[in-house]
């Protein structure tokens, strides 16, 4: 069983060494559940490979601390190893160091000044419908009720407020097939995407300030699909674009913007997820900011804070890992960052 009383750096290594690629988190979820069930001050529940533990002290406020148990596939980077102040291994940064901090708090802060819900969930790194938070929100929404949430995403020890939304769309250009030896009888759809690419090259992304944090949007081609055969003028070409938008826009407004940019072309939205506002205006968030210190910044990406925002729970990203190292074969976490993250969050829960 995991020893939640050991130093947070050693606990991180122990968690990293339990392989938990998305869809195969059972061994780690079992160990987490067993360790939490041994703590009399917590009530523990489980849904699939998601484990939820709650204090019930009757405090006027409840906060939620969440971390995902899964990692991307192992790339010859297990077991973990220490080199100086760095712990290497799959999931060290994203986000088993954050999970270790949350587990240490769950075990060693039995009487926090706010009631706490700890959520350790599965399948964050893969398709949204398998995400453990999606399942819990659907089947046990009450488990996620809180005044404020902290998602232990890797942020290098800096509070990152909210998150950008993401929208993926297909821009379709049509033409007319012909034999390539007599190309003048056709209309080449691949050639026809030139104005689509020109609009992308000329695009000036917004940098809006939302609740005091500056976001940086982006609209980019992420794929091109076209062609029939080596001797056929293609009659169809599709450019897939990805729009990352700030939380001052709804999904509907983001879609409208993309359609405006590509006015005159057929645009089909194939995937979208909403943004989330920074969530730093709540008094509980102010106390969290004071405990952690530093200047919060905008989250330039999409995270599960958007799920909490959709449930009416303001949320921020905060964790000891470096997001720029996530998913790399040489992924690592700085051990002093884990210690500092535990200290800051302990101050928040006890002062």
N, C-alpha and C positions, 0 to 999 in steps of 0.2 A: 504494500500500500504506500502511496505517496506520503512522505513525511512533511506536513505543512508547517512544522516548527523549525525546520532547518533554514539556514541562510538562503535568502531569495536567489542568490546567484547559483547555489547548488540545486535549489528546487527547479530553476529554469533548465539547467542541464538535464536533470532527471526527466522533466516533461518532454524536452526535445528528443531524448533517447527513446521515447515511446512513439513509434511511427504512427502517424495519423493522417495519411493522405485522404483528401475529400472522398467520402463514401466508406472509409475504413477507419472511423474514429472510435469504434466500440471499445477497444482495449483502453484507450485513454479516458473515454467517458466513464467506463466502469471504475477505473482508479480514482477519478475525480469524485464520483458519487460515493464510493466507499469512504474516502477521506472526509468528505463533508458530512456524511451520516454519523460519523464519530464525534461531531461537535454538537453538544447539547443545546447551544444557543441558536441553532439554525433549524428551520423546517425545510426539508429537501424534497423536491419533486423532479420527475423526469418525463420527457417526451422524446421517444426515439433515442438519439445520441446527444440530446440537449439536456443539461442538468441545471436546475434552478434552485438556489438556496436563499432563504429570506430570514431576516431578523423580525421579531414581532414585539417590539418594545413600546409600542404606542406613541412613538415620537410624532410631532406635528408634520414632519416632512419625511418623504421617502425618496431615496436616490437609487439609481440602478447602475451597476457596473457590469459591462458585458465584454466578453472576448470569445473569439472563435477557436475551436480546438483543431481544425483541419489545416493542412498545409498543401502546397502544390506537390507534384510528384518528386520523390527523392532523386537526387542527381549525384550519387556517389558522395553525399555529404552527411552521412550518418555512420557511426555515432558522432556525438558532439566532441569537440576538443577545445581546450583553452590555450591561447597563445598570448601571453602577457595579460592585458586588460580586456581581451576580446574573446568571446565565446562563439565559436563557429558551429554551424550545423543547420540542417533544414528546418525552417520555421523559427529560428532564433529571434529574428527581427519581426517577422510577420507570422504570428504574433504571440509566440509562446512565452517570451519575456513578460509581456503584458498579462498573460494568463497567470503566470507565476506570481506577479504582484497582486492580482486580484485574489488568488487563493491564499496567499499569506495574510492579506487583510481579513478575509473571511474567517481564518483560523485564529488570528491573534488580536482582533478588535471585537471582543464579544459584546461590548456595550457602546456602540457608536452614538454620537450625538444626534444622528439622523438614522432612521431605519434604512436598511440597505437590502436590495435585491441583487444577488449575483447570478449572472446568466453565462453559462459556458455552452456554446452552441456549435452545431455541425454544418458542414457543406457551405461555407461562405465563399470559397474560392471557385465554385462552379455555378451552374445555371440557377437563376433566382428561385424557381419553383421548388428546388430541393433545399433551400436555405432553412436552417432550423428556426430562425426568427419568423419566417413566413408561416411555418407550421404552428408555432406557438401562438402567434398573433391570431391565427384562424381558430385554433382549438382551445386555447387557454389565454385569452386576451388579458384577463385579470392578473396573470403572472407578470405582465410587463407594465402594469400601472405604476407611475412614479411622477414626481415633480420635476426631475432632472435626470439625465443619463450621461454616463461617460463610456464611450466606446474605446477600448484599449488598442486602437489602431496605431501602428508605428508612426510617430510624429517627431522622433528625436528629442522627446522631452519638452515639446512646445505645444501649447493648446492650439488646436486648429478648429475653428468654428464652422459649423454647418458643412455643406458639401455642394459641389456643382451637380447639376442635372446632366443627363446624357441622353442623346437621341441619335438613333441610326436610321438613315433613310437611303432609299435607292432612287437615283435620278436616271430615267430611262430615255435613251435616244433611239429613234427608229430610222430605218432606211429601206432599201430595196435590194433584194438578192440579185446577183448576176454572176456569170462566169468571170473569173478574174482575167481571162484572156480578152474579154469584151466588157471591161469594167464600166464603160460609159453608158451601158444599159442599166446600171444599178446606181444606188446611192449608198455610200459606205458609212454605216452607223458608227464605226470606230472613229473615223475621221470627224464625225459629227459631234463628238464630245469636246472638241476644242473650246467652244464657248463656255462649257461647264467648267473646264479647268481654268479658263481665263477668269471667270468670276471667283473661283477659289483663290487664285493667285492674287487677285486684287482686293480680296476681302480684308477689311480692317476690324479685328475683334474688339469687342467692348472690354473695358476694365472698370466696371462699376464698383462703387463702394456701397456695401450693404451692412447696415448696423455697425459701421465703423471699420469693416474689413474689406480690403480690395481683392476682388476676384479678377481672373484673367480668362476670358472666354476663348474658344477656338472652334473653327469650322474647317475640317480637313477631309480630303479624299483618303479612304482607307482600303479601297479595293476597286478594281476594274474588271468587268466580266464581258467578254464579247468574242466573236469569231465562230465560224461554222466548220470550215475545212480549209486546207491549204490552197484550194483553187476556187473559193467562193467569196464574193464580196458580202460581208456580213450585213444583215438587216436589223440587228439589234445590238446595243451596247449599254451596259448598266454601270454607272459610277456609284459606289457606296460611299456615303459621307457620314462623318460623325460630328455632331455638334455638342460641345461642352458649354453649358450655359449657367449663368449666375443665379442665385436663389431669389432674385427679384423678379424672375419670370416663372410662370406656370408652364406645365407641359403643353397646354394649348397655345400659349403665346410663343413658346419655342418652336413648335411645329409651324405656326403661322409665319414666323420669321424665316425658317428654312424654305418654305414655299415661295415667299417673296424673293429670296435670293435667286431661286431657280425658276422664276416666273417664265412661262412659255414651255417648260419641260414637264413631263409626267413625273411626279414625286410621290413615293410611297414610303410611309414610315413603317419600319419593320421591328423596331425595338425602342423603348423609351423608359426612363426612370426619372422621377422628379428630383429637384434640388431640395436642400434644407437650409433654412436661415441659420445664422450663427448660434442662436440659443444662448447668448451671453447676457441677456437683460434680466433674467430671473435672479432674485436675491441669492438662491443657492448657487447659481453659476458664479456670481460675484465672489462668494466665499471660496469657491473652488479656484478661481483665478488668483485670489489673494494667497492661497496656500501654495499653489504651484509657482507663482511668480512669472516674470517675463511678460512680453507683449504677445497676445494671441494673434494668430494670422489666419487667413482664409484657407480652407481645404480645397486644393486645386485637383479635384477628382471626385468620384462618387464613392460613398461608403454607406454602411447600414445606419448611420445617423438619420438618413432619409426615412427609414422605416419607423424610427421612433418619432420623428417629426410628424409623419402621417397619423400616428396614434395620439398626437397632441402632447408629446413629451419632448421638450427642448433637450438637445443633446450636443455634445462636443466630442472631438477625437483627441485622445491623449494617450501616449504610450512611450516606452523607452527605446523602441526600435527605430532604426533609420529607414524611412520609406524608400529611399533610393537603392537600398540593398535587397528589398523584397524580391523573392522568386529567383534570385541569382544562385548559381552553384556555390559561390564563395560567400554566401550570406553569413552575417555575423551580427552580434549585438555587443555594445560596449558595456562591460560589467558595472562600471560606476553609474551609468545611466539607469540601470535596473535598481540599484540601491537608492538613487536619488528619487526615482519615481515612487518607490514604496514609501519613502520618508514623506514626500509631498502629500500623497494621498492619505497616509496615516494622520498627518496634521489636519487635513480637511475633515476627516471622520471623527476626530477626537477633540477638536478645539471648538 
